[in-house]
Amino acid sequence: MADPSLTRALDPAKAQRLLAAACDNIRGLENNACVLENELLQSRVEARQLNATLDSSPLVALSKLITRLRIKVLPPGSGPHSFVRWVIGRSRRLRMPPYPDPYPVWIARHEPQAFAQLQAPSNAAPCIYFLLTGHGSALQASLKSVLAQTDPNWRLLLTVAAPYPFEDARIQTVEAPAHASAAAVWNKALESAPDGYVAILRPGDHLAPGAVSALRGTLEKEPRIGMIYSDEDAIDGVGRRCDPLFKPDWSPETFRAMDYMGNLTAFHLPLVREIGGFRPEFGEAAVYDLALRASEKTASIRHSPLVLYHSQKASVRQRGYGLDGSRAVQEHLDRLQLAGEVAAESTQGLRQIRYRVGLPLVSIVIPSKDQPRLLERCVESLLAGDYPSQEIVLVDTGSVTPEAREVNARLALRPGVRLLHWDQPFNYSAVNNFAVRQARGDVLTFLNDDTEVISPDWLERMLEYALQPNVGAVGAKLLYSNETIQHAGIVLGLKNIICGHLLQRAPDSAAAGHPLAVARNVSAVTGACLMMRRSVFDEVGGFEEQFAGDFNDVDLCLKVRQSGYQVIWTPHARLFHHECQTRGKISIVNGTRHTLFVLERLLFLDRWGAVVGRGDPFYNPNLNQDEADGTVRR
């Protein structure tokens, strides 16, 4: 018999009344939106009048002069500039009281629930082998954490100087030569592991009680996984957990720059044997080298966003491994036939890779309307760059002021600059697609007219990634005029918004020693500065012209990723973004702009709602989901 409540819910008359009420609410919201839009328009008019008054002020003129002198004397990114910013930041930190640590709150609020939701794996799930070397109290602490596992399906291969019997049959001792390297000892221990997965447990470090259960549960669902890794944290001198490492899902470019996978990476034993096991000649980087080689043989690499490993605080972080780590990455690049060289490692354990590029023609597409000062500053900064093979394609989308027309005509006379005219209603996607059809380059760069180049080699640094066959789109680091971060990649699936900019408005100096100091995989980059090969642009169908004002860049990047390409953000191409002029050209009349945004938002969610709903693979779910500031979720 049907549920009576369902019968009532399907009553046509009631449904009609509900629909009518919903339509009335929508009309009311649209009217309110129109009122707000008109108020906003009036506020913008008043703001422009105020800006014009301020621009004529002697104090503002003096301030601009001081800013220009400061940039000339201390160019952004230079050694003196970095030193001055470090001194200022250090002095501020000394004056400010420390913020309370949010991590203990996160542990109490989220971790019990996360572990409670785990389903116990069956006995058919693969066994986890742990390799442990050491002696004394450090070894005992690690051993205790293994014995405390809630899932009994583990084995411990304990390498010792002399065999020692244990009552627990799951613990097997392996005699190790006195002066053998850790990698050689691990290889010998692996002879006793017939099948399953193997992970390194370093003496003194602890496993979370549910570590084995969490790993085996994932491996039972996906038996073809080649590597799986988890989040981790540290334990300080008084036994408190601190310094969490909330990691992204598999990010190959990020991994080359830093060993973010770190501790508790479990490898499928047949894969380990296939690639020759641990290589002793790589010293402390032997596990990192193994992971790099394994990543070349398997595409099935999984991340468990649970804190399953607790390191000693003295040993945690900055796993750069010096020359051994750089050599491991260099051999990895050579095996993949990627023409690149590993640059010197920084003091934070991060490394740069310089990929070799030729001189393909790069077409830089810049739509603009009635922004002569911004446009001229942008173009002049482009012409002052280092890259010799570029064409600048300006698209005038309907300038009406004499100054704008005069500047456009003057810029069109500069070598390497062309001027196109768009005489239809503004549509960001259609304008760029139109310009691409006129452009000559094999590489396309979409640029806002309110940007200004900081690093003269920015095009080359973006080309290093754009020319790689498995990369589809590349973005740059964009800074506001006050040198805070405007763009460091786009994060999907935040609460209340579809996507947001990572670490927006944080000081640029905050990226020092941070993952944002290296090139990294992201879900999307902003169209304010986006580079891609023409072949990829054509393959994915260019910009979707249904997105006239918003979401067009994210849609393009998601199409790129859907086609199997990576999207890369690099901090080594740096520009100012005096946001936001290029996209302000769709007229705001009777709420048109608001209505267009709502429609495009609905269209985007209809197309990509499932992708957005899964969250961003490159932004850990344990981080703040209200905004992409990289802080611990509360």
N, C-alpha and C positions, 0 to 999 in steps of 0.2 A: 504494500500500500504506500502511496506517495506521502511524503512528509507534508503536513498541512501548512507549515511555514513556507515551504517552497511554492505551494499553490497560491498562497496569498501574495508572494513576491512576484508572481508572474501575472497578476491581475492586470489586464490591459488598461483599465481606467486609471488605476493607481499609478501604473508606469507612466501614463500620459501626463498625469498631474505632476509627478516627480520631474519628468523631462521639462515641462513648462516652467517649473520653479527653478530648475537648473539653468534654463535659458535666461530667465529674468536675472538670476545671480550673475551670469556671465556678462549680460548687458550692463548691469550695474558696475561690475568690475571694469569693463571697458570704458565706461563713462568716467569712473574715478581715474583710470589710467590716462585718459585724455586730459583731464584737469591737471594731473601731476606733470604730464609731458609739457603742457603749456606753461606751467609754473617753472619747470626746468628750463624751457626755452628762454623765458624772461630772465631767469637767473643767469643764463649763459650770456645774454645780451649785456646785463649789468656787469658780469665778470669781465667781458671784453672791454667795456668802457673803463672799468677799474684798471685792467692791465694796460690799456693805452695811457691812462693817467700815470701809472707807475713807471711805464717805459720812458716817459718824458722827465721823470724825476732825476735830479743829479745824483742822489744816493744810489738809485738803481744802476745808473750808468757807471758809477764808481765800483759798485759791487761786481758788475759784469767785467770791468777792466781787471779787477783783482782776480776774478776766476780765470780769465784768459792768461794772466801772468802766472798764476799758480800752475795751470796745466802746462805752460811752456817751461817753467822752471822745474816742476816736478811732474813729468809726463806719467799718466796712469800706467801702472805696470812696471815702471822703472824701479831700480833698487832703492834710491833715495825716497821715492814715493811710498814704497812698501814699508820702509823703515819708519817713516813719519807716522803712517797709519798704525803700525804696530805699537809705537810709543803712545799714541793717543788712546788706542784701545786698551793698552795695559794700564794706563792711568785711570781710565774709566772703571775698569774692573777692580782696581784697588780701592776706588771710592765707593763702589756700589756693594751693598750687602748681597751675599749669594742667594739665589732663588732656592726655595725648598726643592729637594729632589723628588720628581714626580714618579720615579720608578717604583719605590715601595708601594705607592698607591696603586699603580698599574698591576703589580703582582697580586695584591690583595683583592682587587676588583675583578680582574679578568682571568688570571691563570687557573684558579680552581674550576671555574666554569668550562674553560677550554679543555682541560684534562678530563673533566667529568663527561664531556660529550664524545670522547674517544670510544670506539667500539673495540672490544678485545678481539685481536686476530685469532684465527684458528691455528691449530698445530700444523696445518699445511703451509702456512706462510714461511718464507725463508728464515733461516737462523742467522743471527748477527754474531760475528766473531769480533772480539776486541783484542787488539795487540797492545800489551802493556809492558813497559820496560822500566826497571827502577828497583829501589830498595828503601828500607826504613819507613819512617812515618808517612812520607809522601805516597809511597806505594800502598800502604795500609789504608790511607784515606780514599784513594781511588778504588781499591778493592772493595771497600765497604759500600761504596755507591753502586757497584755492579751487583753485589749480593742483595742490595735493597730493591732491585728491579721488580716491578709488579708483574711483569711477563717473564716466565722462567726460561723462555726459549732463546738462550744466549750461550756463548762459549767464550772463555777467556784464555788466550794464549799468553802466558806469562813468561817472559824471557829473563832468566836468572843465570848467575855465574855457576851455580850448582843445582841440580834437580832437587825439588822439595815436594813431598807428597801432601795433597790437600784432601780433606774428607769429601768435599764437593766434587763430584765427577766432572762437572762442567768446567773446572779449572784445570788446565794442563800446562805444565812447566816445560819450557824449551831451553836447553842449555845453550848459552851464547858465549862465543870466544871472548876473552878479556878485552881485546882492543878492537873488536869489530864495530863498524859503524852501525847506527840505528837502522839504516835502510837494509844493510846486509842481514842484520838480526831479524828484521821483519820478514824478509824473503824466506829465511830459514823457517820461521814460525808458520808461514803460509803453507808449507808442505804438510802441515797437520790439519789444514782446513779443506775438506773435500768440496764443499759447495756452499752457496749462500752469499752473504755480504760481509765485508771486512771494514773496520774503522779503527783509527788510532785513538787510544786513550793515553794522554800524557800524565806521568806521575804527579800526583798532587791535585789534578783536576777531578771534577766530580760529574757524574751523569745525573740528570733529573730522574726521579723514581719511575716516571712513565716513558723514558726515552726509548727503550726497546719496544714497548707496546706501540708507541706512536710510529716508529719506523716500520715495524712489521705490518701494521695496519695499512699503511700506504702501499707497501710492497705487495701485499696480498691483492689489493685492488688493481695494481698495475705491475704485473710480474716481469715486464720487459725493461724496467728501469735500470739504467746503467750506473747512475750515481744519484744519491740523495743526500741533502745536507739540511741542517736546522739552524735556527737562531741560537745565540749564546749570550752569556754575560760573564762577569768576573766576580770573584769573592775577595773582599778586602781583608786586612789583617785581623779584624775582629769578627770575621765570619758573615759579614753582611753582603748581600748581592748588590751589584752596582754595574755601571757602564755597559748597558745592553747593546748588543749588535743585532739590530733588526735588518735583515738582509733582503735584497730583491730576489725575485725568481731568476732563473738562469739568464745571465747577461754576459755574453762572450766578450764584448769589447771592454766592459768594466773589469772582467776577470783578468784580462791581459795586463791591465794597469795596476791591479791590486788583488791580492788573494782574499777577496771578500767572503768566499765560502768558508774558509778557516776551519775551526774545529768541528768535530762530529760530521765528517763527510764519509758516508758508507759507499764502498765500491763493490760492484758485482764481481765475485771472484773469477768467473770465466773471462770477464773483460780484463781484469788485472793480469791474468796469465797470458792472455792474447797479446798484450802490449809489453810484456817482458818484466812485469813487477816493478818494484822500487829500484831506482838507479842510485847507488851509493855515491857516485861522483858529484851529485848535486847537493850533498850535505844537508843543511837545514831545509833546503827547498825541495827535498825528495818527494814529499807528499804533493806539493804544488805542481811539480813536474809531472807526477803521475796523473793528477787531475787534468792538466793541459793535454796530455797524450790521450787520456780517456775521452775527453770532449771531442777529439778528432774522430773517434770511432763510434760514438753513440749520440743520437739526438734526443734520447730520453733521459733528461736530467731534471730532477724534481727538488723542490724546496718545501720543507715543513716549517710553517711560521710559528713554531713553538720553541720556547727556550729550553733546549734539552741538554745543554752542556754548560758547565760552570768552570771557568779557568781560574787559575791563580792570578791575582791582580798583577803580580810582578812580571808575569810572562805574557799577558794578554796584549793584543793589538800590534799595529805597525809591522805586519808580516811582509816585509819587502824582500828579506833574505839576501840583500846585497847583490853581489856579482852573480851568485848562484841563481838567484831568482831571475835576474835579467838574462842570464844565459839560457835558462829554461824557456823563457818567453821568446827569445831570438830563435832558438831551434824550432819552437812551435810555429813561428811565422814562416820559417824556411820550409818546414814540412807542408804547410798549407800553400806554399808558393805565393805568399803575400810579400810584396817588395817593400819591406819596412825595416827600420833599425830601432832598437831599444835605446832610448836616451838614458843619461845618468839618472839613477834613482834619487828621489828627494829624501830629506831627513825623516819624513813621515811614512816612509815605506811605499810611496806612490811613484809610478814611473810613467814617462811619456813614450809613445811610439811615434816615430816620424816615418810616415809612408811616403814613398817616392812617387811623384806625379810628373806627367808630361806638361804640355802647354795647350790643353784643349781650349777652344774659344768658349768663354763664359758670357752668356747673355744675362745682364742684370735688368730685370723688369721693374719699373717704378711708376705706379699710377699716382697722379697728383691733380689737385684742383685748388687753385687760389691759395697756394702756400709757397709763395716765391722765396721767402727767406729760408724756410726749412729745406725746400728742394735744392736751392743753390748750395747751401751748406753741405747737404748730403752728397751732391754730385761732386763738389770740390774735394771732399774727403775721399771719394772713390778714385778720382783722377790722381790723387796724391799717393795711392797705394803702390805696392811693389809688383803686383801681377801684370805682366805685359800683354796678355791676350784676353781682352775683355771688350764687350760692347755694352753701352748703357742705353737701354730702350725706355725712353720717357713716354708715358701715356697721359696726355692731357684729357681729363674726363669732363671738360666743360668749363674751363677757367673763364671768368668774366671781367676780372679786374685788369686794368691796363698794366699794372706792375707785374702781375703773373704772366701775362702774355709776352711782355718785354723780356722777362727772365727766361721763359721757355724758348723764345726765339734766339736769345743770346747763347743759351746752353746748347741748342741744336747745332750751333756753328763750331762747337769744340770737337776736336778729333775724337772719334770713338763714341760719339753721342748721337742718337737718332730721336726724333720726336714724332710720335703718332697721335692721332686725334680720335677720341671716342665721343660720338655725338648722340648716344642713346642714354636712357636713364641709367644711373650708376648701379652696377652690379659687379662687386669685387671679383667674383669668379669669372664672369664673362669677360671683363676687362683683361684679366691675366691670360685667359685662353686666347683672346684676340691678339694680344701682344706676342704670345708664344708662336702663333702662326706666322708672324712677321720676323721673328728673331732668327738669327743665323747660327747660334751656338749649339754645340752638342751637350753643353751643360747649362742649366737654367738656374738663376737665382732670383727669387721673389723678395723684393725689398720695399719697406715703407719709406715714404718721403721724409718722415720725421726721425730717421736714423742718421747716425754719424759715425764713421769708422774711427776706432781707437787704435787697433793693431794693424799696421800697414800690410802684414802678411795674412790678413784674415781670409782672403779667397783661397790661398794655397792651403791654409790649415783646414778649411772646409773641404777642399778638393781631395785631401788625403783620404777622407772617408767616402765622399760621394762617388769616387771612381772605383771603389771596391765593388766587385760583382754582386755581393750579397747585401749591399747597403742601398736603400731606396731613397732616403731623405736625410738631410743633415741640418741641424740648427746651430745657432751661435749663442754665446753669452751676451745678453743685452742688459745694459745698465741704465738706470734713470740718471738724470743730470747730476743728482747728488751722490752718484756712485754707489747706490744701493741696487740690489739685483732686481731687474724687471722680469727676466726670463732665464730659466735654467732647465727647461723642459716642462712639458704639460703632464699633469696627473689626472687620470680618469677616475670617475666614480666617487667623488667627494660628496658629503652630505649637502643637500639643498642646492648644489650646483652640479652640472655635468662634469666639468673639468676645471682645473685651476693651475696656476703657475707655481712651480716648485720654488720654495724659499724666497718668495717675492718680498721685496722691501728689506731683506736682510742686508747688512753691510757686505760689500764685495769681499772685504778682508775676512769675513766669516768662513769663506770657502777654503782658506789656507789649511792644508793638512786634512782636508775633508774630502769625501768622495766626489764632491763637486769640483775638486781641483783636477779631475781627470776626465777624459772622454768617456761617455757612458751611454748605455742603451736606455731609451725612453719610449713611451707609447706614442708621443706626438711632439711636434715643435711648432712654434708660432709662424704664421705666414709673414710676420714682419721681417723675418730674415730666414729664408728656407731655400736650400740648394738641393737639386736632384738632376740626374741625367735625363736628357730629353727622351731617351728610349723608355725609361721607367714612367715618366709623365704620360707618354702616349699609351703605354701598356695599361695603365690604370684609368685612362679616360680623362686625364686632366682634372681641373677643378669642377665640382658638381655645381652647375649654374642655378640649381634650385636654392642653394645657399648664397643669397645675394650679399648678405652683410655679415653673418656670423656662422661659426662652426665649419667654414669651408676648409680651413687649414687642418683642423683635426680630422675632418672627413677624408681629406686627401691622404693624411698620414695613416689612417686606419685602413684605407684601401691599399696603401703600400705594404703594410704589415700583413694584410689578408693575402696579398700576392706572394708572400714568403720572404720579403725583404726586411732588413733591420732599419730602425730609425735611430740615428745617433745624434747626441748633443755634445758639442765640444766647447770647453772653456777657453780654448786657445785662439778662437776667433772672437774678438771683443768689439762691440759697438755700443754707442749710446742710443737709447730709444726715448725720444722726447715725447712719448705717447700722448694723445692718440689722435692723429690728424687724418691719416689716409682713410680711415673707416668712418669718418663722421660725415660722409657726403650724402647719405640717404636722407631725404627730407623728412622732417618731423612735422607732419600736418595731420591734425585730427587723430593723433595716436598711431599714425601709419608705422612709425619706427618701432613702437612697442608691439603692435600687432605682427609686424614682420618678424621680430625676434621670437615671439611666442610660436608663430607658425614654423619657423626654422628649427626651433628647439624641439617641437613635436616631430618634425620630419627627421631630425637627427636621432631622437630616441626610437622612432619607428624603425630606423635603419640599423642603429648600433646599440639599442637598449640592452640586448643580451650581453654584449661586450662590456659596456659600461657597468652593468649590474654585477659582473664578476670581479670588479675592482681592478686596480692597476697592477699588472704583474711586476712593475719596477718600483713600486711604492708599497712597502710592507704594511699589511693591515693592522699591525700593532702600533703604527704611527698615527698621529693626529688625523682624523678623518673629516674634521670641520674645515680645515685649510691645510694646504700642503707645506707646512713649515718645518717638517721633519722632526718635530718634538714627539715625545712619548704620548700615546693616546691615554686620555684620562677616563 
